[in-house]
């Protein structure tokens, strides 16, 4: 570890494949191990790898009501899409196009011939 080369910001960005803004945010919050040498920020690859291992997240399976098993997603948009798909699938059997829309009633909207209601 004594002879380990320190990585610059650009080196760590390429290694982690993240945006500069994300890395600077983690440095500023003290979340990622780093060294400040004057105005320069440097990293030890071994310490970054240990930090990655400590912060590793595992995905878990979630069983959905209709018997399907899906992986959880970090994105709320994926969850939204899953909920909409599940609702659509459950409605297919109940709301067939040949039934028409449930809020329309035949015969309404006709005016009385003499104008009285």
C-alpha positions in Angstrom: 0.0 0.0 0.0 3.0 2.3 0.6 4.0 2.2 -3.1 0.4 2.4 -4.3 -0.1 5.1 -6.9 -2.6 7.7 -6.1 -5.4 8.2 -8.6 -6.5 11.6 -9.8 -10.2 12.6 -10.3 -10.1 11.8 -14.0 -8.6 8.3 -13.3 -11.3 7.5 -10.8 -14.0 8.8 -13.0 -12.9 6.4 -15.7 -12.6 3.6 -13.2 -16.0 4.1 -11.6 -17.8 5.3 -14.8 -19.7 8.1 -13.0 -20.2 11.7 -13.7 -17.8 14.3 -12.3 -20.6 16.0 -10.4 -21.4 12.7 -8.6 -17.8 12.2 -7.6 -17.3 15.7 -6.4 -20.5 15.4 -4.3 -19.2 12.2 -2.7 -15.8 13.9 -1.9 -17.5 17.0 -0.5 -19.8 14.9 1.8 -16.8 12.7 2.9 -18.6 9.6 1.6 -15.7 8.3 -0.5 -12.2 8.0 1.0 -9.8 10.6 -0.4 -6.8 12.7 0.2 -6.5 16.4 -0.2 -3.1 17.6 -1.2 -3.3 21.4 -1.4 -6.2 21.9 -3.9 -5.7 18.5 -5.4 -7.9 15.5 -4.6 -6.4 12.0 -4.8 -7.6 8.5 -4.1 -6.0 5.1 -3.3 -7.6 2.4 -5.5 -7.5 -0.2 -2.7 -9.4 2.2 -0.4 -12.0 3.0 -3.1 -12.5 -0.7 -3.8 -13.0 -1.4 0.0 -15.5 1.5 0.1 -17.3 -0.1 -2.9 -17.5 -3.4 -1.2 -18.9 -1.9 2.0 -21.5 0.0 0.1 -22.6 -2.9 -2.1 -26.3 -3.3 -2.5 -28.1 -6.5 -3.4 -31.4 -6.6 -5.2 -34.1 -8.8 -3.8 -37.1 -10.4 -5.4 -40.6 -9.0 -4.7 -43.7 -11.0 -5.3 -46.5 -9.1 -7.0 -50.2 -9.8 -6.3 -50.8 -11.7 -9.6 -48.1 -14.3 -8.9 -45.3 -12.7 -10.9 -41.9 -12.2 -9.4 -39.9 -9.2 -10.4 -36.7 -7.6 -9.3 -37.0 -4.3 -7.4 -35.9 -1.2 -9.2 -34.3 1.9 -8.0 -36.3 3.9 -10.5 -39.8 5.0 -9.5 -40.6 5.2 -13.2 -40.1 1.4 -13.5 -42.3 0.8 -10.5 -44.9 3.1 -12.0 -44.8 1.2 -15.3 -45.1 -2.1 -13.4 -48.2 -0.9 -11.5 -49.9 0.4 -14.7 -49.1 -2.8 -16.5 -50.5 -4.9 -13.6 -53.7 -2.8 -13.5 -54.2 -3.0 -17.3 -53.8 -6.8 -17.2 -56.3 -7.2 -14.4 -58.9 -5.0 -16.2 -58.6 -6.8 -19.5 -61.1 -9.5 -18.4 -63.6 -7.0 -16.8 -63.7 -4.2 -19.4 -64.1 -5.6 -22.8 -64.5 -3.1 -25.7 -67.8 -4.6 -26.8 -69.3 -3.5 -23.5 -68.8 0.2 -24.3 -67.9 2.8 -21.7 -69.5 2.4 -18.4 -70.3 6.1 -18.0 -72.4 6.4 -21.1 -76.2 5.9 -20.9 -78.3 5.6 -24.0 -81.2 8.1 -24.3 -79.7 10.9 -22.3 -79.1 14.2 -24.0 -82.3 14.3 -26.0 -84.3 17.5 -25.7 -88.0 17.6 -25.0 -90.0 18.7 -28.0 -91.8 21.5 -26.3 -88.7 22.8 -24.5 -89.9 21.9 -20.9 -87.8 19.7 -18.8 
